[in-house]
Amino acid sequence: MDQDAREQQLRERIAARGSLLIAFSGGVDSSLLSAIAREVLGDRCRAVFLESPLVPRSAMRDARETAAALGIPLEVIPLPVMELESFPANPPDRCYHCKRLSARVLKERARELGIACVADGTSASDLGGHRPGLRAGREEGIAHPLMEAGITKEDIRAIARRMGYAFWSRPSAACLASRIPYGEELSIVKLRMIEDAEEVLHALGFTQVRVRLHGELARIEVMPGEMERLWKEREGILESLQEMGFAYVTIDLAGYRSGSMDEVL
C-alpha cells in the first residue's frame, strides 16, 4: 500500500469514529492527526494538552500555536502524574502508569463533551522497542488511527510537508522522565534542570537534543553532524549547566538516539 492509500485509509478510520478527542502534544504526530481529523470531522474534533512537570513548557507554547493555526479548540488539563504512588520511583514500566492515568483523564473529558473516542498520535513506527505505554492504551481503549492505517513517522513528516504544515520538520520530543535512568527517583527539581539544560542547547541552534541525567552528571546527545559544533561551544555550555547544578557535563559519542535509556533493559 502506498503513502496516498495509507492517508486515505487514515481519513476513513477517522470518519468511522464519528468524533474524536485527541491527546495533543504539539508534536508532528498528534498535530497531523489533529489537522486531518479537523478536515474530516470539523467541530466533532477536539484536542487536549495534558500539562505536567514531564512536559517542557516550550511544548505547551508549541501546542497552543499549532492548535490555533489549525483552528482546533485546545484545552489544557493538569495531569497529577507525580502524585501516583508508583511513578516517582521510576520503574521500567513508568510509562504504563502515566499513560493509564492520561487515558482515564482524557476519557472522562470525552464523556463530559459527548465525544465518542479518545485517540493519540501513536504511529506504526512506535510498535518496536520498550513500549509499556502502548499496553496501557490498549487496556483503556485508546485509538491509534495513524498506527491502524500503517502510517510511519516518515509518512507523517512527508504528508505534513505536502500539506504545507510548518510543523513537518519539528524535532521529535519525549517525556522529560525519559532522560533519567530507571530506578533513579524522579523529582520536579531534576525535571526542570533537564528542561533548562535542553533549552540552552536549543537556543544555540542544536536541532535534536537530549540531556540525560545520571546523578550529578549530564550526558548530552546531539545529532552526529552537530558534535563538532557542540565541542566548539563546550565552554559556554559547561558554565551554563554547572550553574544549574550539574557537577559534570559529558558528550555521548554515540550521538542522539531515541530511547537510549532503554538500552540497559
N, C-alpha and C positions, 0 to 999 in steps of 0.2 A: 504494500500500500504506500503510495507516495505522500508527500507532505500535504498537498492540497486535499487529498482524500481524508487524511487524518484530521485536518482542520474542519472539514465538512462533518466528519463523524463527531467531533467535539461540539459543534453547533447543534447537531441533532440530539446529543446526550443532554446538553444544557436545556434545550427546548422541552425535552421529555420530563424534566424535573418540575416544570411549571413555575417555580420561584426558587430563588437561592439567597441564602445569607453566606457571604464569603469571608473567610478568615483572611484579612488583608494586611500584608506586612509592608507593602510599598515596594517589594522586590519584583523582579522581572516576571516570575511565575504567576504570583497572585494578581499582578497588575494586568497581564494579558488575559488571564481567566476572567477578571472583572470587566475588562473592556469588551470582550466578546459576549459575556453574559448580559452586559448592558445593551448591546446591539440586539440580542435575541429576545431578552425578557423585558427590556425597558424598566419601568418603575418596580417591577417584581424582582429586581436585583438590588440587594443592599450589601454593604460592606462594614466589617467591624475590625478595628485595630485593638489588639489586646496589649495594654500597657503594663509593663513590669520592669524591675531592675535588670532583667535578662536582655532587654532590647535597648540598643543605643538611642539616645534622644534624637540623633540625626535621622534615624529610621522613621520616627513619628513625623518629623518635618517632611521627609520624602513622601510618606504615605499621604499626608494631607494635601500636598501639592499635586501628586499624581491623581488622587481621587477627584480633586477639584477640576483638573484638566480633563478628566474623563466624564465629568458630570455625574459622578456616583456619590450618593449620600454616604458619608463616613462617620461612624460612631466610634468613640474611644471608650473602652470599658477596662477598668483596672482588673488585673489578674493577680490574686494574692498567692502566687506560687511559693514565695519564700516562707509562707505560713504552713505549708504542707509538712507534716512530721517527717516524711520520708525523703524530702527533697534536699535540704541543706547539707546532708551528709554526702551528697554527690555520688550515689551508687551508679554502676554501669547502666542500669535501666532508668536513670534520671529522666530521660525524655518521655518515658512511658507515663510517669506520674504527672508531668507537666501537660502533656497532650491530652491526658484523660480529663484533667481539670479544665483545660481550654475547651475541650469538646462540650463539656457539661454547661459551661458558661454560655457558649455560643448557641447550644440547643435551647437553653432557657430563653435567651433573647429571641431566637427564631419563633418559639411558641408564642411569645408576647406579641410579636409582629404579624403572626399568622402566616409565616413563611414555611414552605413545605420541607426544605432540605438545607443542611449546612454543608458547605464544600470548602476545600482548600486547594492550594496550588501544587500539591504533590504531583510529580511527573513520572513518566516511565523511567527516567534516569535515577530515580530515588529507590528503586527496587533492590539494589545491591547494598552490601556493607551492613554495618550495625545500625538497625533502624527500629528500636523499641517503640518509637512514637507511632509508627505505622500500625503496630498491633493495637495500640490504644484507639487509633482512629477506626480500625475495623470493628473493635468491640463496641464503640459508641455510635457506629453507623454514619461516620463522616464520609461524604462522597469525594472522590478524586477524579473529576472529569478529564483532566489532562492525561492522567495515567490510564484511565479507561479507554481513551482514544488512541493510546500508544504514542503520545506526543512526548518527545525528549526535550531536555534543556536546550540542545542545539536547535531543535524545531522552534521552540518558544522564542528564542532570540531572532531567528530568521523570520518568523511570522510577524513578530512585533516590528522588526525593521521594515518589512514590506508594507506593513500597515501605517508606517510613518510615526510610530510612537518613540519619543525621545528616550524612554526608559530601556530600550532594547539592549543598550550597552552598559547598563548599570552593573557594577561588580556584585558578585554573589555575596550574600550576608548569612550569618548564622547566629544563633543564640550565644550570648557572651559567656554562658557557663561552659560552652564547648572549648573555651581557652584554658580551662583548669583541669588537671588530671583527676580521673575518677578516684574517689576516696579522700581527696583533699577538700576540706569543708568550704562550702560556698558562703560568701558574705557580700552584702551590698558594697562594703568598702573595696573589696577585691574587684568586684564587677565594675565599679566606677573607675578604678585605676586602669583596668584594661581598656575601657571605653576611651578614657582620656589619652592613653598612650597611642591608641589607634588613630585618634583624631589628629595627633601631632604628625603622624606619618601621612595621613590623607592630606593634611594641609600642605605638606611638602610635595604633593603630586603623585604619591605612590598609589597605584590603581587597586591592586588586590592585596590586602594586608591582614595578617593575624598577629596578635601579640599574645603568646601563650605564657601563662603564669605558673612557675614552678617554685613554690615557696616565696623567696625574695628575688628570684631570677626571672627576667623577661626573655623569652625566646621569640625573636622576630622572624616571621615568614613573609617574604615578598616574592613576586614573580622572578624567575631566574634572570631574565633580561634586565631587571632593575637592581640586582645585587651590587653591581659596581657603583651605581649612584648612591645606594644605601651606605656603602663603605665611605664614600666621599662625604656623606652627611653625618657620619657617625658621632662626631664630637658634639654637635648640637643636639642630636637625638639622645645621646648618653646623658647630657646635662639635664635635658627636659624630663627624661624618665626617672633619673635619680631624684630629682626634686619631687616627683610624685610618690616616692617611697620604694622604688625598685633598687635593691642593693647591687645587682649585677644585670647587665644587658648583653645579650648574645645574638648572633645571627645564625639561623638554621641554614646550613649549607645545602640542604635538600630543597629549599625554597617552599613557596606556598603549595599546599595541597589540602583539599577538603577532608575534614575528619582525621587529622593527624593524631589526635589523642586516642583514636580507636586502634592505632597500630599496635598497642601493647596488649589488646584483647586476644 
